[in-house]
Amino acid sequence: MLAVIARTELHRPEPFERALTEARAGLADTEYRAYEAGLVHLGTFAGASESYGNDDDANPAAPDAVWIFDDARWVTWEAKSEATPTGEIGPDNVRQAQGHLRYTEAERKTSAPSGSIALLMSPKPKIMAAARMLANDETYLVRPPTVLEVFDRLIRSWRTARARTITVLSPAELADIFRAEQALPSQWLPLLKAAPVKE
């Protein structure tokens, strides 16, 4: 993760500010294309070696965003950003979210690393009992404010690192900066995994 951050083009002002603006606007909005683009940018800020989205609206099986952390972990996203903040999450949403790891395995022709997770982002306050019953151990519910919290932690870290010339920082110095903002994967992953869908 830190090696990826050190070599990304985001150390340059223009790409950084452009990605930051697009990510903040997307993640603060509900329009699904903008939100999904925000998740892709967020994966890059998080240090994913690959972060990409679903460019085919006609393919509902594809994840809305995928973060690949080399052989360490994959994170797939199903974002229901346009859902109303009322009612319950149903079985179809859970099936869709937890199918994304299998889809990504088929797409990449390899098994997901141990510890990979499928995230279902929704503002709905409850999950139907039937949806919980069919959920697997790798699927977690994430709320919009949690996504923004992870984003803010990462951006504070990036701003500090860039102010100190990110390209000359050692991995240990970079880790210290991200650790101080609780922005290492070991610190933001628990936020994203705080609400397992399975009972």
VMD Tcl script that draws the C-alpha trace (Angstrom):
set ca {
  {0.00 0.00 0.00}
  {2.70 2.52 0.97}
  {4.80 1.58 -2.06}
  {1.81 2.25 -4.32}
  {1.18 5.62 -2.67}
  {4.81 6.62 -3.11}
  {4.80 5.95 -6.87}
  {1.34 7.17 -7.86}
  {0.97 10.33 -9.93}
  {-1.08 11.84 -7.10}
  {2.08 13.37 -5.66}
  {1.73 15.94 -8.48}
  {-0.59 18.90 -7.68}
  {-2.91 18.77 -10.71}
  {-3.82 15.06 -10.64}
  {-4.18 15.17 -6.86}
  {-6.54 18.14 -6.80}
  {-8.57 16.79 -9.73}
  {-9.00 13.36 -8.08}
  {-9.75 15.00 -4.73}
  {-12.44 17.26 -6.20}
  {-14.09 14.42 -8.14}
  {-13.97 12.06 -5.17}
  {-15.38 14.56 -2.69}
  {-18.18 15.62 -5.05}
  {-19.07 12.02 -5.87}
  {-19.04 10.67 -2.33}
  {-21.08 13.61 -1.03}
  {-23.71 13.07 -3.76}
  {-26.21 10.30 -4.41}
  {-26.07 10.10 -8.24}
  {-24.76 6.61 -8.84}
  {-22.18 7.30 -11.57}
  {-20.57 10.11 -9.60}
  {-20.62 8.03 -6.40}
  {-19.03 5.04 -8.07}
  {-16.33 7.27 -9.57}
  {-15.74 8.64 -6.06}
  {-15.23 5.09 -4.76}
  {-12.66 4.40 -7.48}
  {-10.72 7.54 -6.49}
  {-11.03 6.55 -2.83}
  {-9.40 3.20 -3.61}
  {-6.47 5.02 -5.19}
  {-6.11 7.30 -2.15}
  {-6.26 4.17 0.05}
  {-3.22 2.74 -1.75}
  {-4.85 0.05 -3.88}
  {-2.53 -1.22 -6.61}
  {-5.62 -1.22 -8.86}
  {-8.88 0.66 -8.34}
  {-11.51 0.46 -11.05}
  {-15.26 0.67 -11.58}
  {-18.03 -0.83 -13.67}
  {-18.10 0.87 -17.06}
  {-20.97 -1.29 -18.30}
  {-24.34 -0.18 -16.91}
  {-25.95 -3.18 -18.60}
  {-23.96 -5.60 -16.43}
  {-25.53 -5.66 -12.93}
  {-23.27 -8.53 -11.87}
  {-20.15 -6.35 -12.02}
  {-19.05 -4.56 -8.84}
  {-19.51 -0.80 -8.70}
  {-15.87 -0.51 -7.60}
  {-13.01 -2.92 -6.97}
  {-9.90 -2.23 -4.93}
  {-7.01 -4.64 -5.45}
  {-4.26 -4.60 -2.84}
  {-1.89 -6.91 -4.73}
  {-2.05 -10.39 -3.19}
  {-3.06 -9.10 0.25}
  {-6.77 -8.29 -0.13}
  {-9.55 -7.36 -2.52}
  {-12.39 -5.01 -1.61}
  {-15.51 -5.03 -3.81}
  {-18.32 -2.49 -3.57}
  {-22.03 -2.48 -4.29}
  {-23.15 1.12 -3.78}
  {-26.84 1.89 -3.34}
  {-26.22 5.63 -3.21}
  {-29.61 6.50 -4.69}
  {-31.56 4.42 -2.16}
  {-33.82 6.30 0.24}
  {-32.79 6.40 3.91}
  {-35.97 4.55 4.88}
  {-37.11 0.95 4.85}
  {-34.99 -2.20 4.79}
  {-32.23 -3.73 2.71}
  {-33.58 -6.82 0.97}
  {-32.09 -10.16 -0.09}
  {-31.47 -9.08 -3.69}
  {-29.09 -6.31 -2.59}
  {-27.17 -8.73 -0.37}
  {-26.96 -11.38 -3.10}
  {-25.68 -8.76 -5.52}
  {-23.02 -7.46 -3.12}
  {-21.67 -10.80 -2.02}
  {-21.52 -12.08 -5.60}
  {-18.96 -9.42 -6.49}
  {-15.96 -11.31 -5.09}
  {-16.87 -14.35 -7.22}
  {-17.36 -12.09 -10.24}
  {-13.94 -10.52 -9.70}
  {-12.36 -13.96 -9.30}
  {-13.86 -15.03 -12.64}
  {-12.81 -11.78 -14.30}
  {-9.23 -12.01 -13.03}
  {-9.02 -15.82 -13.35}
  {-7.64 -16.25 -9.84}
  {-8.93 -16.75 -6.31}
  {-9.47 -13.79 -4.02}
  {-6.84 -13.50 -1.29}
  {-7.83 -14.47 2.23}
  {-9.39 -11.52 4.03}
  {-11.07 -10.09 0.93}
  {-14.43 -8.45 1.59}
  {-17.61 -7.39 -0.20}
  {-19.09 -4.07 0.91}
  {-22.72 -3.01 0.51}
  {-23.08 0.74 0.90}
  {-26.66 1.81 1.66}
  {-28.38 4.56 3.65}
  {-31.31 2.25 4.53}
  {-31.53 1.91 8.32}
  {-32.41 -1.81 8.56}
  {-31.67 -5.16 6.98}
  {-34.46 -7.68 6.41}
  {-34.11 -10.88 8.42}
  {-34.23 -12.91 5.20}
  {-31.31 -10.89 3.82}
  {-29.24 -11.54 6.93}
  {-29.99 -15.26 6.75}
  {-28.45 -15.66 3.30}
  {-25.43 -13.43 3.88}
  {-21.92 -14.87 3.99}
  {-19.07 -13.99 6.34}
  {-17.34 -11.65 3.88}
  {-20.19 -9.18 3.35}
  {-20.49 -5.94 5.35}
  {-22.90 -3.01 5.41}
  {-21.34 0.44 5.17}
  {-23.15 3.75 5.67}
  {-22.41 6.90 3.60}
  {-20.93 8.83 6.59}
  {-18.45 6.00 7.19}
  {-17.22 6.22 3.60}
  {-16.69 9.96 4.07}
  {-14.84 9.35 7.34}
  {-12.37 7.02 5.58}
  {-12.03 9.58 2.78}
  {-11.28 12.42 5.23}
  {-8.64 10.37 7.09}
  {-6.89 9.50 3.85}
  {-6.98 13.05 2.48}
  {-5.51 14.50 5.69}
  {-2.68 11.98 5.40}
  {-2.11 12.74 1.73}
  {-2.01 16.49 2.38}
  {0.57 16.05 5.14}
  {2.70 13.70 3.03}
  {2.55 15.99 0.00}
  {3.53 18.99 2.14}
  {6.66 17.05 3.13}
  {7.41 16.00 -0.49}
  {5.89 12.55 -0.68}
  {8.40 11.28 -3.26}
  {11.36 11.53 -0.84}
  {9.66 10.10 2.24}
  {10.77 6.66 3.36}
  {8.13 3.94 3.78}
  {8.51 4.30 7.57}
  {7.95 8.08 7.41}
  {4.94 7.62 5.16}
  {3.53 4.97 7.49}
  {3.95 7.32 10.46}
  {1.97 10.05 8.66}
  {-0.88 7.71 7.74}
  {-0.87 6.07 11.17}
  {-1.23 9.47 12.87}
  {-4.45 10.08 10.92}
  {-5.72 6.50 11.44}
  {-5.46 6.03 7.68}
  {-3.49 2.79 7.38}
  {-5.56 -0.17 6.08}
  {-5.37 -1.78 9.51}
  {-7.06 1.36 10.87}
  {-9.75 2.06 8.26}
  {-10.70 -1.55 7.53}
  {-12.35 -2.02 10.95}
  {-14.60 0.96 10.14}
  {-15.74 -0.67 6.91}
  {-16.19 -4.05 8.62}
  {-18.07 -2.74 11.68}
  {-21.47 -4.01 10.52}
  {-21.48 -7.61 9.20}
  {-24.64 -8.35 7.24}
  {-24.77 -11.93 8.49}
  {-26.41 -12.42 11.88}
}
mol new
graphics top color blue
foreach p $ca { graphics top sphere $p radius 0.5 }
foreach p [lrange $ca 0 end-1] q [lrange $ca 1 end] { graphics top cylinder $p $q radius 0.2 }
display resetview
